[in-house]
């Protein structure tokens, strides 16, 4: 039945594939939609998908932070305009939407963890495109939840953890920034949280990440220690890596709101990351 079907947009990506798997383990009817047969920027595809669903989880996104600086039009088309059209279609059909956003909507200048009431101020095109999507979705008037994630990693795609391991395999010193602070967040754990939110059908903004905080350098230390890899790891600053896109230094989230909804503690980042490195998730 359409009322029972969960449409997962971007369902073959790193997060979307784990959301689909988590839904199916719970006996939910999860429909995976992704390129090439489904294009989130195609209004007809969106409307047909929403009309045939009971709920939509939008994991589809333009995620290349560097490329977004020179390809702003496509980034805003995928992360902004398409999300607004999704909201309009969902509003007309009376369908609840869970939309995945990012810590990059913040500038990272606060000295404490970010709450859902903090004012966004993105410092790069990717973050601006994701914030545009949040605003357009809210403006559509549909029933929706925006779930901001950060520093995600999983089996289904390239991420900071897999890139670290690949670079370490090349030999020689490896420089990792120690002034970007956040929480590595497993896509399997995020997917489990999304499944719970699907049951609750709550609305509004939520922040989700693993508990505890670390610099990217400290995460690298943990990874190589767990893998027993002898890596010549060097600390550096963000400014030591000239890049097209600036990054927020502070990506810490206050997850009090979602913890209250989930009704259980959120694990420290080291627990799921150790499982990931051991090949258990």
Secondary structure as the mmCIF struct_conf table of DSSP 4:
data_model
#
loop_
_struct_conf.conf_type_id
_struct_conf.id
_struct_conf.beg_label_comp_id
_struct_conf.beg_label_asym_id
_struct_conf.beg_label_seq_id
_struct_conf.end_label_comp_id
_struct_conf.end_label_asym_id
_struct_conf.end_label_seq_id
HELX_RH_3T_P HELX_RH_3T_P1 UNK A 2 UNK A 4
STRN STRN1 UNK A 5 UNK A 9
TURN_TY1_P TURN_TY1_P1 UNK A 10 UNK A 12
BEND BEND1 UNK A 13 UNK A 13
HELX_RH_AL_P HELX_RH_AL_P1 UNK A 14 UNK A 25
TURN_TY1_P TURN_TY1_P2 UNK A 26 UNK A 27
STRN STRN2 UNK A 29 UNK A 33
TURN_TY1_P TURN_TY1_P3 UNK A 35 UNK A 37
TURN_TY1_P TURN_TY1_P4 UNK A 40 UNK A 41
HELX_RH_AL_P HELX_RH_AL_P2 UNK A 43 UNK A 51
TURN_TY1_P TURN_TY1_P5 UNK A 52 UNK A 52
BEND BEND2 UNK A 54 UNK A 54
STRN STRN3 UNK A 55 UNK A 58
HELX_RH_AL_P HELX_RH_AL_P3 UNK A 65 UNK A 68
TURN_TY1_P TURN_TY1_P6 UNK A 69 UNK A 70
HELX_RH_AL_P HELX_RH_AL_P4 UNK A 72 UNK A 76
HELX_RH_PI_P HELX_RH_PI_P1 UNK A 77 UNK A 81
HELX_RH_AL_P HELX_RH_AL_P5 UNK A 82 UNK A 93
TURN_TY1_P TURN_TY1_P7 UNK A 94 UNK A 94
STRN STRN4 UNK A 96 UNK A 102
HELX_RH_3T_P HELX_RH_3T_P2 UNK A 103 UNK A 105
BEND BEND3 UNK A 106 UNK A 106
BEND BEND4 UNK A 108 UNK A 108
BEND BEND5 UNK A 111 UNK A 112
HELX_LH_PP_P HELX_LH_PP_P1 UNK A 113 UNK A 113
STRN STRN5 UNK A 114 UNK A 114
HELX_LH_PP_P HELX_LH_PP_P2 UNK A 115 UNK A 115
TURN_TY1_P TURN_TY1_P8 UNK A 116 UNK A 117
BEND BEND6 UNK A 118 UNK A 118
HELX_LH_PP_P HELX_LH_PP_P3 UNK A 119 UNK A 120
BEND BEND7 UNK A 123 UNK A 124
HELX_RH_AL_P HELX_RH_AL_P6 UNK A 125 UNK A 140
TURN_TY1_P TURN_TY1_P9 UNK A 141 UNK A 141
STRN STRN6 UNK A 144 UNK A 149
BEND BEND8 UNK A 151 UNK A 151
STRN STRN7 UNK A 152 UNK A 153
TURN_TY1_P TURN_TY1_P10 UNK A 155 UNK A 156
BEND BEND9 UNK A 157 UNK A 157
HELX_RH_AL_P HELX_RH_AL_P7 UNK A 160 UNK A 168
TURN_TY1_P TURN_TY1_P11 UNK A 169 UNK A 170
BEND BEND10 UNK A 172 UNK A 172
STRN STRN8 UNK A 174 UNK A 177
BEND BEND11 UNK A 178 UNK A 179
STRN STRN9 UNK A 181 UNK A 182
STRN STRN10 UNK A 185 UNK A 186
HELX_RH_AL_P HELX_RH_AL_P8 UNK A 187 UNK A 200
TURN_TY1_P TURN_TY1_P12 UNK A 201 UNK A 201
STRN STRN11 UNK A 204 UNK A 207
STRN STRN12 UNK A 211 UNK A 211
BEND BEND12 UNK A 212 UNK A 212
STRN STRN13 UNK A 214 UNK A 215
HELX_RH_AL_P HELX_RH_AL_P9 UNK A 216 UNK A 226
TURN_TY1_P TURN_TY1_P13 UNK A 227 UNK A 228
STRN STRN14 UNK A 233 UNK A 236
HELX_RH_3T_P HELX_RH_3T_P3 UNK A 238 UNK A 240
BEND BEND13 UNK A 241 UNK A 241
BEND BEND14 UNK A 244 UNK A 245
BEND BEND15 UNK A 249 UNK A 249
STRN STRN15 UNK A 250 UNK A 250
STRN STRN16 UNK A 253 UNK A 253
HELX_RH_AL_P HELX_RH_AL_P10 UNK A 256 UNK A 262
TURN_TY1_P TURN_TY1_P14 UNK A 263 UNK A 263
BEND BEND16 UNK A 264 UNK A 264
HELX_LH_PP_P HELX_LH_PP_P4 UNK A 265 UNK A 267
STRN STRN17 UNK A 268 UNK A 268
HELX_RH_AL_P HELX_RH_AL_P11 UNK A 269 UNK A 277
TURN_TY1_P TURN_TY1_P15 UNK A 278 UNK A 279
#
